[in-house]
């Protein structure tokens, strides 16, 4: 009797082991299959120009065997957080200095993939024709993020409008030490600057928001800096994914002739391809 019970236990134990093994293999197979079937690429971008460019190139990404989903963001803070947390596969909205600052402050493990276009930070006005027309009490709006705000202030310093405290790498309005025209500087979120333009004498406005707001650089821009590739906008991804097939497909399609032609034809000098 004991031998029969012992034998029965062994048979049941062996059967259970096989069942668990098959279940484990099944789960592993399902996981691998899921990875192999992951043919969707999710990219975060501002509507202009990233969102428009990506949507224009959707069919080319489909030819590479992937479906493209574009997630539109309206601020500069969320896209890198979404990327770092794995909610999206890549993003297209920022230049290298902005990414580097975000990596340093947030400790995100992100990396640039490919240089795509430069968006010169131009000064726009509905009231004056040049910086020479600025007078005491004039209101000048600036982006409040450190990279673009400091970029604007350094351009004003180069033009002799103000002087900034020495040794400050990312100056803000509080670092202005000389302001002979007594200009009032207003720092605001970059996406709010176009709506502030009627209420100020001039504003530095990022190109993507200028295009989205329908600004005409040929009529409303009073200052455009020379481009030197310092502020080239990039495709960014998680460092671990840089050599993945998804990211390489994005890199190939975004740096294609079709992509370059779309930028040149639609943004006419406000946004400049660099590839």
Steps between C-alpha positions, in 0.01 A plus 500: 500500500782739593680421176186580297454834678866582455483415132185710459671799664796465265273483194302806615820690578647415161179601323490830692863569408429441133190721517690782666780463248259520210332805659838665547600431140161626383543827691852545367383430148215749540741765632741448211218503249369823653840662454524376142152632424565842654480687172374832628731798549370771734665841465432811705520839330368852488239545228739724305728397346550153650140382493437625148827352374442160659144477367628589154746210522257240639473308175880473475516353850224256406712387204766407755248273673395727787188690602567854622310667783571868562428638847470879503632697797442869570783567744873441525500313832287192434656336189829400664322369809271292278802366313698418814199318650446290187169651392643587158787358293657829395434872490559784257467848649829619650852613421814347650560760774145449628543120505837527673357725769208262554735201529712685756206619711269198474766229465314354201687240295416655163712563193484685168458284190532731199522875428198609298430873485581831658228734620652847542367688800380820337370822651153601377306822536177662385615841623865563412727431204834441675673497836588866438134584558504366856464779755476546876222286638469279191372152582696202367372142550739204526469121537527404866679168450872536577643398162278716279475788747879522533532467124276806454684706761839419349376620161383826656840537666675440168289781352600738781152523651593363843794360692488172692686407816826325410545131566133404476455223244119508487405856596145616567359853524623529860859470371477821295746749649465779244174603332555854366162516326321385815320225310246293694566131441210257533585130527223260396440145384617467139156391377343818646733745326301538173188596697703759693630668185214758473566614858879545480734693275693189396539133585746223429285213374609145425450412135260212560263725694546783250393271215207359699381854579514601135771763546663628184876532548536711187266764647517460878854385577728785610803285576624163374834362620747319280472123536805300608349158585528564875125472540424222252179313576543128539320170517558363851447157654594296805870416487433126516281520188730707278601207278156335497324440169221743591740788559704422192181504289412842642851626434493379139159646417546833680832567326367416152473729198120497542539630855740777394274612218198518733686725744631728226165535325281548808707709739686724254802597705343506847605135540818391321597135428862413582527151349 
